[in-house]
Amino acid sequence: MGVIRFAFDPEQNSNELMNRLGDRAFLVSYEGKVFPGQQLLVQDNQIAIRKADERSAKLSFPWPLEQLGDVLFQTGSLMEREEPYSLLVELARGKVSALRNQSGNWQIMGMTIPAEFYERLDRAHEFLSQGVQTQTNIKESSRLGGAALEQAQAASDILMSSFIGQRMKLQSRRYTVPPLHYSCGVSFDFQKEENEENLKSLLARFDEFVLPLHWNMDEELRSSPRVEEIDETIDFLISQNKIVSAGPLLDFSSEGLPAWLKQWQGDAISMQSLLCDFIETIVSRFAGKIRKWDLSVNSEMGAADEEWSFLSEEVRLRFLSRSLEIMQQIDNQLEISLLVTDPWGVYHGDGGYLLTSLTFVDVLTRARGKLSSLKLVLTDGYENNRVPSFDWLELSRIVDYWSSLGIPLQVVLAAPSSGETQENSRIQVDSKQTHLVSLQSQADWYEKVISLMIAKESVTGIQFEHFHDGSPNRYAASGFVDTTGKPKISFDQLARLQTFAPKP
């Protein structure tokens, strides 16, 4: 087992810092795969991270910056050694290196790099060089490394803001509005539950609406009143010239799996038969009305609980492959998407996986043909969150990483506007971050992500997890309307984000 050690300013409250940040730190290999079985230990002003093998690794670590909150940084590739690395110096070194590489690539592609970027980068270099030379004095090297991080992050924001601005300017010459497709999750009978003003605004903002049809509803879908309610909602949307999609049909998380599946754990053939029967029944039932389906969510990682360990990667791939085959047999014009819950692959740190999340999707598409799109789930501030606290540069990198598959990308967004517990939500806001959550923070986060997605050619659509916080949902307080029916700031600004209008 390998160990990499890092030191930081002894005046920092190590216990408080690591309690808040340590569970979001992870080691990745040079190829980008998260090391399994990681353990983070804190002692005095040092942290030690144990991993399963002795290969060199990069540390991804969220560090707090003034006015920005926790931002994910990554070191360069580090070998094991007895002497601890200076945490902030290595994070700054990794950030500066990433900025030099990205700015160089974009400059080759014709982007104009602003002078302010180079000014900030030079300052970061200066602080970094001083920090490297003073690593025997961990207090001073931490101060200099922190200053380098501040300057590097400022340079990153300048670079990304310029990239987005130049891309939007180019696209505004080609299109009258940004070429993104907007969709939103809604509940059954939402057209009756929303007030007239909210319903009118909802229909004006979105092209497509996603209905929550999934395999835990198998019994409900055999009920005539329930099916009539769903039909009524679909007919209403069609009458409004809206696209209707549904899913995810399969949810491989512990909460999303039907309990009855456990009794078949020793019989993979019967499990597959039951699954295929459900897929065939529901897709056939709504044939001609629903042409777009989200096939699954959490399929790349599966359920965390040991009791579901029989649903291995191989079994999940077999289920998805057969499901795709059945859906294409019913209608070969169906548009089928797959949700990727952990685009960074942080779940590999739990151990027990052979395939990266990207390889998992690649194997599936090679076996059963191409998916219509991949939906990357991006969330902020939730319990057991698999999405790190990214900045524009890191988000740009992960989008480019997934676009290498050549499959159109969409993003599914969820960020909370309130830290209060909501009983109708499956996933609550992280108690360590409730003090950072507000209506404005949600609006800012949505704007940050959407503005970059407009600039990315590989991204074709934006989907929001749900509209009304009062309806059953997956992520608490991430809708555009609160539980009382009052629209949030984020909904008011969405109209501007759907145009090329500048931020006021």
KASUL-V816961 format. One record per run of one state. SS is the DSSP state (h for helix, s for strand, l for the rest). FROM is the first residue (numbers start at 1). TO is the last residue. If there is no record, write none. Layout:
ss from to
SS FROM TO
SS FROM TO
This chain:
ss from to
l 1 1
s 2 7
l 8 13
h 14 24
l 25 25
s 26 28
l 29 33
s 34 34
l 35 38
s 39 43
l 44 45
s 46 51
l 52 56
s 57 65
l 66 68
s 69 74
l 75 77
s 78 78
l 79 84
s 85 86
h 87 108
l 109 114
h 115 133
l 134 137
h 138 174
l 175 180
s 181 186
l 187 189
h 190 193
l 194 195
h 196 205
l 206 207
s 208 211
l 212 214
h 215 217
l 218 219
h 220 222
l 223 223
h 224 239
l 240 242
s 243 251
l 252 258
h 259 264
l 265 267
h 268 285
l 286 291
s 292 297
l 298 305
h 306 308
l 309 312
h 313 330
l 331 334
s 335 340
l 341 345
h 346 350
l 351 356
h 357 368
l 369 372
s 373 380
l 381 381
s 382 382
l 383 391
h 392 403
l 404 408
s 409 415
l 416 424
s 425 427
l 428 428
s 429 429
l 430 433
h 434 436
l 437 438
h 439 455
l 456 458
s 459 464
l 465 467
s 468 468
l 469 472
s 473 475
l 476 480
s 481 481
l 482 486
s 487 487
l 488 488
h 489 497
l 498 504
